[in-house]
Amino acid sequence: MKELVEVIAKSLVDSPEEVVVTETEENDAVLLELKVAPADMGKVIGRQGRIAKAIRTVVKAASSKSEKKVVVDILQ
């Protein structure tokens, strides 16, 4: 899942070298934290959060076969 979020985020931003995704695994969930350059935050979030919601939807669909819940957080 980490690679999927990286590929999506790098294709959206102007500074792909500043995209960092960290993966933390808890009991029944996987937390993916996405960090991008401050200038690229709007491109990752989108108007009214539409792009962020789309990223979460794609990750949820990709992780549907696994038993763990995957959460995507976008950090500043």
C-alpha positions in Angstrom: 0.0 0.0 0.0 2.9 2.3 0.8 4.1 2.1 -2.8 0.7 2.8 -4.2 0.3 6.0 -2.2 3.8 7.1 -3.2 3.1 6.6 -6.9 -0.2 8.5 -6.7 1.2 11.4 -4.7 4.4 11.7 -6.9 2.3 12.0 -10.0 0.2 14.8 -8.5 2.9 17.1 -7.1 5.5 19.5 -8.6 8.2 18.2 -6.2 8.1 14.4 -6.3 11.4 14.1 -4.4 9.8 15.6 -1.3 7.0 13.0 -1.1 7.5 10.8 2.0 5.2 8.0 3.0 5.6 6.2 6.3 3.8 3.0 7.2 2.9 2.1 10.8 1.3 -1.2 11.6 -1.0 -1.5 14.6 -3.2 -4.4 15.8 -5.8 -4.5 13.1 -4.9 -1.4 11.1 -2.2 0.0 8.9 -1.5 3.8 9.1 0.0 5.5 6.1 1.2 9.0 6.7 1.8 11.1 3.6 4.1 14.2 3.7 4.6 16.5 0.7 6.1 19.9 0.2 4.0 22.8 1.6 3.5 24.2 -1.8 2.0 20.9 -3.0 -0.5 20.4 -0.2 -3.4 21.8 -2.3 -2.6 19.5 -5.1 -2.8 16.4 -2.9 -5.9 17.6 -1.0 -7.8 19.1 -3.9 -10.9 21.3 -3.8 -13.1 20.4 -0.8 -10.8 17.3 -0.2 -11.8 15.5 -3.4 -8.4 14.3 -4.4 -7.6 13.2 -0.8 -10.9 11.3 -0.7 -10.1 9.7 -4.1 -6.7 8.6 -2.8 -8.3 7.0 0.2 -10.9 5.3 -1.9 -8.2 3.7 -4.2 -6.2 2.5 -1.2 -9.4 1.1 0.4 -10.2 -0.8 -2.8 -6.7 -2.1 -3.1 -6.6 -3.3 0.5 -10.1 -4.9 0.4 -8.6 -8.4 0.2 -6.5 -8.0 3.3 -8.0 -8.3 6.7 -6.4 -5.1 8.0 -8.0 -1.6 7.7 -5.8 0.9 5.9 -5.9 4.6 7.0 -4.3 7.4 4.9 -3.3 10.6 6.8 -2.0 13.6 5.0 0.4 15.6 7.2 1.8 19.1 6.9 
